[in-house]
Amino acid sequence: MQYFIIGAFVIYLIIMLGIGFLFSNKSSTLGDYYLGDRKMNKWVVALSAQASDMSGWLLMGLPGAIYVSGLSASWIGVGLVFGTYLNWKIVAKRLRTYSHACNDSVTIPEFFSNRFHDNSGILRGVAALIILTFFLFYTVSGFVACTKLFTTTFGISPMVALIVGAIVIVSYTLLGGFMAVCWTDLIQGTLMFFAIVIVPALVVYQAGGWASTIDNLNMANPYYLNIFTNAENGKSVSFLTDIISNNGWGLGYFGMPHILVRFMAIKSPRQITESRRIAMTWVIISLIAAIAVGILGHIFATQYSIEVKDAENIFMLMIKQLFHPAIVGVMMSAILAAIMSTADSQLLVSASAFSNDIYKKWIHKGASNKELVFVSRASVAIIAIIAAFIAAADPESDFLKQVMALVSFAWAGFGAAFGPVIILALFWKRTNIYGAGVGMVVGAATAIIWKFVLAANFPEVTIFKLYEIVPGFVLSLISIIAVSLLTKAPSKEITDEFEKVVANDL
């Protein structure tokens, strides 16, 4: 069995590295390396955006949460569907148009700087530091997921698994840049989609159809299919800490740099609508299937008498039991694809934040394009090494060993820090540089303090159980509006530029 799986992995990895080599000579400028020179088609942008969004979380984190708590954990999926739609509907086209108008900005920090005419570079630097901070934890989540995949599949030590996963992800990202990442994401997104759909369909078929499946689930746990009751403890879900918190995940989309840059890279703003339809179809079906995997995991575990020690491994355990070894290899590659499709994007955006928004602005202002591309590639490797060290630092840490926990924190940080700034920068003419800067800091600080100070030290206080993205987003939004109104209005040059973009976007 191992030989089949290894063979499938090797073929898959060769294809990914081949794409990296293919685009290595086509990424000679910053525009090429970071945005593919804004020439990505609707299919690539749609599947790349969603594949980089969902990551190993789709195949491991979400099914694991559903496996433990039942359908009550699916409120996360509801929030993600609405968040995805609103991001594509409201933000995508305007950001594509505005980022191009703002001196052809190629990164989110650069867009902020150009949007508000920040000659000091402070706004750009703050945004870059926020990206480096939260993407570090996001990348760690990818490495942790990769470690679980290799240890569960091959039985190798976590350290070896971590090193192998990191090397593979870094290699094609370092070589090919944005185009390599997007085209590999297209393949990875397709592979993820079919894997997550096939598994629950097969479990239902083997259980005798939907009616039999539902009967079995109700007998196993009468609360398992109740969206308002936690199946783990039989308690009703909390409106504040369960429904509001989980739906709050949808707020994160407005501030995700690795998703937002996909909007900036599409060939034409006119393709956004079709790209959105492709993306939404992928998201809705994939999330429903991932929820189904978690729900059906209990039937599977009972049927095959399998002990599930880590709920986040349920999808892998199902694959190994249900399919021929040759197919297992392909399906396991889908999990690797989910992990890699996000980790590569995170590494690339982090590298761009350092090279373009810190190195170019503060360290070597006269750096050539060739030098900046080299620095970007070096940054990919360095950031990956740091993330790997963090992932391996404390194997007993509940926070560092859970994909869901790491993704949740990074997601909240970005959503709170960048989400309100993106929305108001695109749609409110009165937003100024002071409001944007304060809003970013308030959002990021709130997410950190809420999770590691307030929630950690006062667990008995109900309000502190609220997912940190919600208070972070709200306080950031209020800060931007208040500070912008209390300080000097933007110059006529900035407002004229805003009005021109709005006119062209209609």
PyMOL commands that set and color helices and strands:
alter all, ss='L'
color gray80, all
select helices_A, chain A and resi 2-24+30-38+42-101+108-115+122-154+158-206+210-220+239-255+257-265+269-303+311-322+325-363+369-393+403-427+433-457+462-465+469-486+492-505
alter helices_A, ss='H'
color red, helices_A
deselect
rebuild
show_as cartoon
